[in-house]
Amino acid sequence: MSVRSKMFFVILAIAAAAPATSFAYWFPNNTEQGGIEKYDSSGRKTRAQVLKELKEAMADPTWDTRQGEATGEWPKIDAAPGKTRAQVRDELDSLTAAEKMHIESNTGA
């Protein structure tokens, strides 16, 4: 075998081993997607303890002000209109010229 052939196989072996060694020091943790989560099982609580803590948290006055993931509920949007079309038309007709100018200056119309 010639020196060129030997060098070719050495370079080929290094090129094949490079991708495998590039992941040698990678260790998944909680900061990466698909990481490993380790839970401390020494602090396990009973169902009664968890329900007691939940009742205490719900008794907090700020409980109702929180929404979404904190309470498990999203705010309900009322789809019913506050005014009828006739009421809105009456209000627009009863506007003074100064009020109309103020509205137009704020909307850029």
Phi and psi restraints in degrees (value plus and minus 20) as a CYANA .aco file:
   2 SER   PHI    -102.8   -62.8
   2 SER   PSI     148.0   188.0
   3 VAL   PHI     -84.9   -44.9
   3 VAL   PSI     -56.7   -16.7
   4 ARG   PHI     -82.7   -42.7
   4 ARG   PSI     -62.1   -22.1
   5 SER   PHI     -84.5   -44.5
   5 SER   PSI     -63.0   -23.0
   6 LYS   PHI     -83.4   -43.4
   6 LYS   PSI     -63.2   -23.2
   7 MET   PHI     -85.1   -45.1
   7 MET   PSI     -58.1   -18.1
   8 PHE   PHI     -81.4   -41.4
   8 PHE   PSI     -65.2   -25.2
   9 PHE   PHI     -89.7   -49.7
   9 PHE   PSI     -54.3   -14.3
  10 VAL   PHI     -86.0   -46.0
  10 VAL   PSI     -66.7   -26.7
  11 ILE   PHI     -84.0   -44.0
  11 ILE   PSI     -60.0   -20.0
  12 LEU   PHI     -83.0   -43.0
  12 LEU   PSI     -60.6   -20.6
  13 ALA   PHI     -86.7   -46.7
  13 ALA   PSI     -60.2   -20.2
  14 ILE   PHI     -86.5   -46.5
  14 ILE   PSI     -62.5   -22.5
  15 ALA   PHI     -83.7   -43.7
  15 ALA   PSI     -54.9   -14.9
  16 ALA   PHI     -94.2   -54.2
  16 ALA   PSI     -51.9   -11.9
  17 ALA   PHI    -103.4   -63.4
  17 ALA   PSI     -41.0    -1.0
  18 ALA   PHI     -80.3   -40.3
  18 ALA   PSI     -66.7   -26.7
  19 PRO   PHI     -83.6   -43.6
  19 PRO   PSI     -53.8   -13.8
  20 ALA   PHI     -89.9   -49.9
  20 ALA   PSI     -56.4   -16.4
  21 THR   PHI    -102.0   -62.0
  21 THR   PSI     -35.9     4.1
  22 SER   PHI     -90.0   -50.0
  22 SER   PSI     -41.8    -1.8
  23 PHE   PHI    -119.7   -79.7
  23 PHE   PSI      -8.6    31.4
  24 ALA   PHI     -84.7   -44.7
  24 ALA   PSI     -56.1   -16.1
  25 TYR   PHI    -121.6   -81.6
  25 TYR   PSI     -10.6    29.4
  26 TRP   PHI     -99.2   -59.2
  26 TRP   PSI     108.3   148.3
  27 PHE   PHI    -154.3  -114.3
  27 PHE   PSI      99.2   139.2
  28 PRO   PHI     -86.5   -46.5
  28 PRO   PSI     120.4   160.4
  29 ASN   PHI    -157.7  -117.7
  29 ASN   PSI    -193.4  -153.4
  30 ASN   PHI     -93.0   -53.0
  30 ASN   PSI     -29.4    10.6
  31 THR   PHI    -108.1   -68.1
  31 THR   PSI     -26.5    13.5
  32 GLU   PHI    -133.8   -93.8
  32 GLU   PSI     130.2   170.2
  33 GLN   PHI     -85.0   -45.0
  33 GLN   PSI     112.6   152.6
  34 GLY   PHI      61.1   101.1
  34 GLY   PSI      -2.2    37.8
  35 GLY   PHI     -94.0   -54.0
  35 GLY   PSI     156.9   196.9
  36 ILE   PHI    -117.0   -77.0
  36 ILE   PSI     108.0   148.0
  37 GLU   PHI    -125.1   -85.1
  37 GLU   PSI     109.6   149.6
  38 LYS   PHI    -130.7   -90.7
  38 LYS   PSI     104.0   144.0
  39 TYR   PHI    -124.0   -84.0
  39 TYR   PSI     119.7   159.7
  40 ASP   PHI    -105.6   -65.6
  40 ASP   PSI      91.4   131.4
  41 SER   PHI    -106.5   -66.5
  41 SER   PSI     -21.6    18.4
  42 SER   PHI     -94.5   -54.5
  42 SER   PSI     -40.9    -0.9
  43 GLY   PHI    -120.2   -80.2
  43 GLY   PSI      12.6    52.6
  44 ARG   PHI     -87.9   -47.9
  44 ARG   PSI     121.5   161.5
  45 LYS   PHI    -135.3   -95.3
  45 LYS   PSI     135.8   175.8
  46 THR   PHI    -101.7   -61.7
  46 THR   PSI     145.5   185.5
  47 ARG   PHI     -81.5   -41.5
  47 ARG   PSI     -58.7   -18.7
  48 ALA   PHI     -83.4   -43.4
  48 ALA   PSI     -60.9   -20.9
  49 GLN   PHI     -84.7   -44.7
  49 GLN   PSI     -61.6   -21.6
  50 VAL   PHI     -86.0   -46.0
  50 VAL   PSI     -62.5   -22.5
  51 LEU   PHI     -84.6   -44.6
  51 LEU   PSI     -56.6   -16.6
  52 LYS   PHI     -84.3   -44.3
  52 LYS   PSI     -65.1   -25.1
  53 GLU   PHI     -83.7   -43.7
  53 GLU   PSI     -57.5   -17.5
  54 LEU   PHI     -84.7   -44.7
  54 LEU   PSI     -63.4   -23.4
  55 LYS   PHI     -83.0   -43.0
  55 LYS   PSI     -58.9   -18.9
  56 GLU   PHI     -84.7   -44.7
  56 GLU   PSI     -60.7   -20.7
  57 ALA   PHI     -87.6   -47.6
  57 ALA   PSI     -58.4   -18.4
  58 MET   PHI     -90.9   -50.9
  58 MET   PSI     -43.0    -3.0
  59 ALA   PHI     -95.4   -55.4
  59 ALA   PSI     -36.4     3.6
  60 ASP   PHI     -85.0   -45.0
  60 ASP   PSI     114.0   154.0
  61 PRO   PHI     -84.0   -44.0
  61 PRO   PSI     -42.0    -2.0
  62 THR   PHI    -102.3   -62.3
  62 THR   PSI     -24.9    15.1
  63 TRP   PHI     -80.4   -40.4
  63 TRP   PSI     -61.5   -21.5
  64 ASP   PHI     -91.0   -51.0
  64 ASP   PSI     -44.8    -4.8
  65 THR   PHI     -99.8   -59.8
  65 THR   PSI     -40.1    -0.1
  66 ARG   PHI    -100.6   -60.6
  66 ARG   PSI     135.6   175.6
  67 GLN   PHI    -166.2  -126.2
  67 GLN   PSI     152.9   192.9
  68 GLY   PHI      52.6    92.6
  68 GLY   PSI    -149.9  -109.9
  69 GLU   PHI     -87.5   -47.5
  69 GLU   PSI     -47.9    -7.9
  70 ALA   PHI     -84.4   -44.4
  70 ALA   PSI     -58.6   -18.6
  71 THR   PHI    -129.5   -89.5
  71 THR   PSI     -32.8     7.2
  72 GLY   PHI      65.3   105.3
  72 GLY   PSI     -13.5    26.5
  73 GLU   PHI    -151.6  -111.6
  73 GLU   PSI     125.7   165.7
  74 TRP   PHI    -120.8   -80.8
  74 TRP   PSI     130.3   170.3
  75 PRO   PHI     -83.0   -43.0
  75 PRO   PSI     122.2   162.2
  76 LYS   PHI    -110.2   -70.2
  76 LYS   PSI     106.2   146.2
  77 ILE   PHI    -115.1   -75.1
  77 ILE   PSI     106.8   146.8
  78 ASP   PHI    -101.4   -61.4
  78 ASP   PSI      97.7   137.7
  79 ALA   PHI    -102.5   -62.5
  79 ALA   PSI     -31.6     8.4
  80 ALA   PHI     -92.4   -52.4
  80 ALA   PSI     114.0   154.0
  81 PRO   PHI     -89.8   -49.8
  81 PRO   PSI     130.8   170.8
  82 GLY   PHI     -97.9   -57.9
  82 GLY   PSI     -49.8    -9.8
  83 LYS   PHI    -154.3  -114.3
  83 LYS   PSI     136.4   176.4
  84 THR   PHI    -105.0   -65.0
  84 THR   PSI     147.8   187.8
  85 ARG   PHI     -82.2   -42.2
  85 ARG   PSI     -58.2   -18.2
  86 ALA   PHI     -84.0   -44.0
  86 ALA   PSI     -59.8   -19.8
  87 GLN   PHI     -84.4   -44.4
  87 GLN   PSI     -61.3   -21.3
  88 VAL   PHI     -85.8   -45.8
  88 VAL   PSI     -62.8   -22.8
  89 ARG   PHI     -81.6   -41.6
  89 ARG   PSI     -62.4   -22.4
  90 ASP   PHI     -81.7   -41.7
  90 ASP   PSI     -60.9   -20.9
  91 GLU   PHI     -85.2   -45.2
  91 GLU   PSI     -62.7   -22.7
  92 LEU   PHI     -85.8   -45.8
  92 LEU   PSI     -56.8   -16.8
  93 ASP   PHI     -89.5   -49.5
  93 ASP   PSI     -49.4    -9.4
  94 SER   PHI    -107.2   -67.2
  94 SER   PSI     -20.9    19.1
  95 LEU   PHI     -88.3   -48.3
  95 LEU   PSI     122.6   162.6
  96 THR   PHI    -101.0   -61.0
  96 THR   PSI     148.5   188.5
  97 ALA   PHI     -83.3   -43.3
  97 ALA   PSI     -56.4   -16.4
  98 ALA   PHI     -86.0   -46.0
  98 ALA   PSI     -60.5   -20.5
  99 GLU   PHI     -86.2   -46.2
  99 GLU   PSI     -60.2   -20.2
 100 LYS   PHI     -83.9   -43.9
 100 LYS   PSI     -60.2   -20.2
 101 MET   PHI     -84.2   -44.2
 101 MET   PSI     -60.0   -20.0
 102 HIS   PHI     -84.3   -44.3
 102 HIS   PSI     -63.6   -23.6
 103 ILE   PHI     -83.8   -43.8
 103 ILE   PSI     -64.7   -24.7
 104 GLU   PHI     -85.4   -45.4
 104 GLU   PSI     -55.8   -15.8
 105 SER   PHI     -90.7   -50.7
 105 SER   PSI     -49.2    -9.2
 106 ASN   PHI    -102.6   -62.6
 106 ASN   PSI     -47.2    -7.2
 107 THR   PHI    -112.4   -72.4
 107 THR   PSI     -33.5     6.5
 108 GLY   PHI      58.8    98.8
 108 GLY   PSI      -6.2    33.8
